Amino acid sequence: MSSREKQAMAGEPSGTAPRLATNGRDFPNGPTPPSRSVFPVPRRNPPRFDGAAAWSRLTRGERDELGPLMLEFVVAEAGARLSPPGGVYTRTFVAAADLANNGLHRLAAEILPQEIFFGGTPPIPAIVGDVCRHCGCTEFDACDGGCFWVAPGLCSACSAEGLP
């Protein structure tokens, strides 16, 4: 049994669609943000990925392939999360989510610029909003104890530590 099936049967989120959070502990399978001391020198955030702009550049055929897979994935993930542990269709929803996810990745690798997949640090999806250049916190994943923006790309927790 895959880890996704075990999570679905246990009633846990599958990890591919994390819920919005105020700190990294609410993302069960997400990475823990590095401590601020790891990046003592100001740095630039990786480039951003604007999904709406990318979608507008797709051909009609690419949209026709990608759109149904995205909807299948969302419905399958919802089914896996909402199915009772050990439910009759839990396994079916998990399998559907895996198939749709694999299809999405295959199509994305064909459609999107290869640098996203093979060029070092991938671009940060624009959906997360601003990102602190020191600790990587976002509007939906604040520093422990909370923080706020003091400048674009700089959170109050990093600013309080004297990071520019």
Buried (B, 14 or more C-beta within 10 A) or exposed (E): EEEBBEBBBEBBBBEBEBEEBEBBEBBEEEEEBEEBEEBEEEEEBEEEBEEEEBEEEBEEEBEEBBEEBEEBBEBBBEBBBEBEEEBEEBBBBBBBBBBBBEBBEEBBEEBBEEEBEEEEEEBBEEEBEBBBBBBBBBBBBBBEEEBEBBEEBBBBBBBEEEBE
